[in-house]
């Protein structure tokens, strides 16, 4: 497998393993590598000495000069390139590049519509299990009296599956309430099938946009300028 890169390597090999991230762009079509290099360097301009290598179609490896730079990129994930979601993953030294699974991404999500007594640690764990892996919960959204408009969780999602748009909650009086889920820093996704990597006009499942869909732009948190306990 041929690899090309921009930047220069001046680090000892053993140090590189701790300073690298693999990246896969979720897209049905090959994206321009040179454009990707240029845009990433512009967006991540605070990373001086970043090395970007081409691994395969829509797959790249980043080598950072400092651990703080790598940590900053991960802390502000997820990222996207022209609306296409970027899956970032550590590079385990015991695996080859072909063995690294780039199937999961970390998102901060907001659970809206819960009763006031439900944003608790136990309920955060229960809801997190629906996604597969709860990484942490925002304590301010659990214990802050004035901030209980929603429960905020950091979860790991399988990027090839449809996004979860919400779930039904049965109330003690028998009423069933729809609980909505919103995603922070969410890239483009399909309003037809709910998957990342394409929009409804190019959906491989729906030849025509469905008349009704449970997915929509309301699943995206538009303003994440106030982010707590990330």
C-alpha positions in Angstrom: 0.0 0.0 0.0 1.5 3.3 -1.1 1.6 6.1 1.4 2.3 9.8 0.7 2.5 12.6 3.2 2.9 16.3 3.8 5.3 17.5 6.5 8.6 16.0 7.7 9.4 13.3 10.2 11.9 14.3 12.9 10.6 12.2 15.8 12.0 8.9 17.0 9.8 6.0 15.9 8.8 5.0 19.4 7.5 8.5 20.1 5.4 8.6 16.9 3.1 5.8 18.0 1.8 7.9 20.9 1.4 11.0 18.8 -0.6 9.5 15.9 -4.3 9.3 15.0 -5.9 7.4 12.2 -8.7 9.1 10.3 -11.5 7.8 8.0 -13.9 10.1 6.1 -17.4 8.7 6.0 -18.3 9.2 2.4 -19.6 7.1 -0.5 -17.3 8.7 -2.9 -13.5 9.3 -3.0 -12.6 12.8 -1.7 -9.7 15.0 -3.0 -6.6 14.2 -0.9 -4.8 17.5 -1.7 -7.9 19.5 -0.7 -8.2 17.6 2.5 -4.5 18.2 3.4 -4.9 22.0 2.7 -8.2 22.4 4.7 -7.1 20.3 7.6 -3.9 22.4 7.9 -5.9 25.6 7.8 -8.5 24.4 10.4 -5.9 22.9 12.6 -3.5 25.9 12.1 -2.6 25.8 15.8 -0.8 22.5 15.3 2.6 23.5 14.1 4.5 20.6 12.5 1.4 18.4 11.8 2.2 15.5 9.4 -0.7 14.2 7.3 -0.2 10.9 5.4 -2.5 9.3 2.9 -3.2 5.7 3.9 -6.0 4.7 1.4 -9.1 6.1 -0.2 -10.6 8.6 2.4 -8.1 7.3 5.0 -5.3 9.3 6.6 -2.9 9.3 9.4 -2.0 12.4 11.5 1.2 12.7 13.5 1.3 15.5 16.0 4.4 17.2 17.4 3.0 17.3 20.9 0.7 15.2 23.0 -1.2 18.4 23.9 -2.1 19.0 20.2 -3.4 15.5 19.8 -5.5 15.8 23.1 -6.9 19.1 21.9 -8.1 17.6 18.6 -9.7 14.7 20.4 -11.3 16.9 23.0 -13.0 18.9 20.3 -14.2 16.0 18.3 -16.1 15.1 16.2 -14.7 16.9 13.2 -15.8 17.0 9.6 -14.4 17.7 6.1 -16.8 19.5 3.9 -19.7 18.0 5.9 -18.3 14.5 5.8 -17.8 13.0 9.2 -14.2 12.2 10.3 -13.6 9.1 12.4 -10.5 9.5 14.6 -8.9 6.6 16.4 -5.7 5.9 18.3 -3.1 3.8 16.5 -2.4 0.7 18.7 1.2 -0.3 18.2 0.4 -4.0 18.2 -1.9 -3.7 15.1 -1.1 -3.1 11.5 -2.8 -0.2 9.7 -5.2 -2.6 8.0 -6.4 -4.0 11.3 -7.3 -0.7 12.9 -11.1 -0.5 13.2 -12.4 3.0 12.3 -16.1 2.2 13.1 -16.8 4.2 16.2 -16.9 8.0 17.0 -17.4 9.9 20.2 -20.3 12.5 20.4 -21.7 14.7 23.1 -25.5 14.3 22.9 -28.3 16.1 24.6 -31.4 14.2 25.8 -34.4 16.6 25.7 -37.8 16.2 27.2 -37.0 14.2 30.3 -39.0 14.8 33.5 -37.2 17.0 36.0 -36.5 14.0 38.3 -34.8 11.9 35.6 -31.4 13.5 35.0 -29.6 11.2 37.4 -26.4 9.2 37.2 -28.3 5.9 37.1 -30.5 7.1 34.3 -27.5 8.5 32.4 -26.0 5.0 32.6 -29.2 3.4 31.3 -29.6 5.8 28.4 -25.9 5.5 27.6 -26.3 1.7 27.3 -28.7 2.2 24.5 -25.8 3.7 22.5 -23.5 1.0 23.5 -20.8 2.9 25.4 -21.3 5.8 27.8 -18.0 7.6 28.3 -19.1 10.2 30.8 -22.0 12.5 31.7 -22.0 16.2 32.2 -22.4 16.7 35.9 -23.8 20.2 35.4 -26.8 18.7 33.5 -27.5 16.3 36.3 -26.9 18.4 39.4 -27.4 22.0 38.2 -30.9 23.1 39.1 -31.2 25.6 36.4 -29.6 23.4 33.7 -32.0 20.5 33.8 -33.5 21.3 30.4 -31.7 18.3 29.0 -29.3 15.5 30.1 -25.9 15.8 28.4 -23.9 12.6 27.8 -20.6 11.7 26.0 -21.2 8.4 24.1 -19.4 6.3 21.6 -21.5 5.5 18.5 -21.1 3.0 15.7 -20.9 5.3 12.7 -22.3 2.9 10.1 -25.6 2.5 11.9 -28.5 5.0 11.8 -28.4 7.8 14.4 -30.8 7.4 17.2 -33.3 10.2 17.0 -35.1 9.5 20.3 -37.0 7.0 22.3 -40.4 6.6 24.0 -40.7 7.0 27.8 -43.7 5.6 29.7 -45.0 7.9 32.4 -46.6 6.6 35.7 -50.0 7.8 34.5 -49.7 5.6 31.4 -48.9 8.4 29.1 -46.1 7.8 26.6 -43.8 10.7 25.9 -41.3 11.1 23.1 -37.8 11.9 24.3 -35.6 13.7 21.7 -31.9 13.4 21.1 -29.7 16.1 19.7 -26.0 15.8 18.7 -23.3 18.4 19.2 -21.0 19.1 16.2 -23.0 16.7 14.0 -21.9 16.6 10.4 -24.1 16.1 7.4 -26.3 13.0 7.5 -29.2 11.5 5.6 -32.7 12.6 6.6 -34.0 9.4 4.9 -32.0 6.5 6.5 -30.4 8.5 9.4 -26.8 7.5 8.4 -23.6 9.6 8.2 -21.7 9.9 4.9 -24.4 11.1 2.5 -27.6 13.2 2.3 -31.1 12.1 1.4 -30.7 13.1 -2.3 -27.9 10.5 -2.7 -29.3 7.9 -0.3 -28.6 4.3 -1.5 -31.7 3.1 0.4 -34.3 5.6 -0.7 -34.6 6.2 -4.4 -36.8 9.2 -3.6 -36.9 11.2 -0.4 -39.5 9.7 1.9 -42.8 11.7 2.5 -42.2 11.4 6.2 -39.0 10.8 8.1 -38.2 10.6 11.8 -34.8 12.2 11.0 -34.2 15.9 10.4 -32.1 19.0 11.0 -33.6 19.3 14.5 -31.2 16.5 15.6 -28.3 18.9 15.3 -27.3 21.2 18.1 -26.7 24.5 16.3 -24.9 26.3 19.1 -22.2 24.6 21.2 -20.3 27.7 22.3 -21.1 26.8 25.9 -19.6 23.4 26.5 -19.2 22.1 30.0 -16.9 19.4 31.5 -15.6 18.3 28.1 
